[in-house]
Amino acid sequence: MNITELKTAVRELPQNELAEFFEWLEEFQESLWDRQIEEDLKAGKFDPLIRQAEQAFSEGKCREI
């Protein structure tokens, strides 16, 4: 199925199934986001920000919540 066929199929969904599809799509998008965050964390992309936050905490510039 290509994107044009997918768009047509979505337009033809009954209202209740469209709502179910939107819910699924949102959950799917969130899982993609979570996976990207996990990959970035494993790759060390957040390391500088983590060090910066740890330093700010140790210097008393922020506190636990």
C-alpha positions in Angstrom: 0.0 0.0 0.0 1.4 3.4 -0.9 0.7 6.7 0.9 -2.1 7.7 -1.6 -3.9 4.4 -1.0 -3.5 4.8 2.7 -4.9 8.4 2.7 -7.9 7.1 0.7 -8.5 4.3 3.1 -8.3 6.6 6.1 -10.8 9.0 4.5 -13.2 6.1 4.0 -13.1 4.9 7.7 -16.3 5.2 9.7 -16.1 7.7 12.5 -15.7 5.2 15.3 -12.9 3.4 13.4 -11.3 6.7 12.6 -11.1 7.6 16.3 -9.6 4.1 17.0 -7.0 4.7 14.2 -6.1 8.1 15.6 -5.6 6.6 19.1 -3.4 3.8 17.6 -1.4 6.4 15.5 -0.7 8.5 18.6 0.5 5.5 20.5 2.6 4.4 17.6 4.2 7.9 17.3 4.9 8.0 21.0 6.7 4.6 20.8 8.8 5.9 17.9 9.7 8.9 20.0 10.6 6.7 23.0 12.8 4.5 20.8 14.6 7.5 19.4 15.2 8.9 22.9 16.6 5.5 24.0 18.9 5.3 21.0 20.2 8.8 21.5 20.8 8.1 25.2 22.7 4.9 24.4 24.7 6.8 21.8 25.8 9.4 24.4 24.0 12.3 22.8 22.7 13.5 26.2 25.9 13.0 28.0 26.9 16.7 27.9 23.5 17.8 29.2 23.6 15.2 31.9 27.0 16.4 33.0 25.8 20.0 33.0 22.8 19.1 35.1 24.9 17.1 37.6 27.3 20.0 37.9 24.6 22.5 38.4 23.1 20.3 41.1 26.4 19.8 42.9 27.0 23.6 42.8 23.6 24.1 44.5 22.1 25.9 41.4 19.2 23.5 41.5 17.6 21.1 43.9 15.7 17.8 43.9 12.0 17.9 43.3 
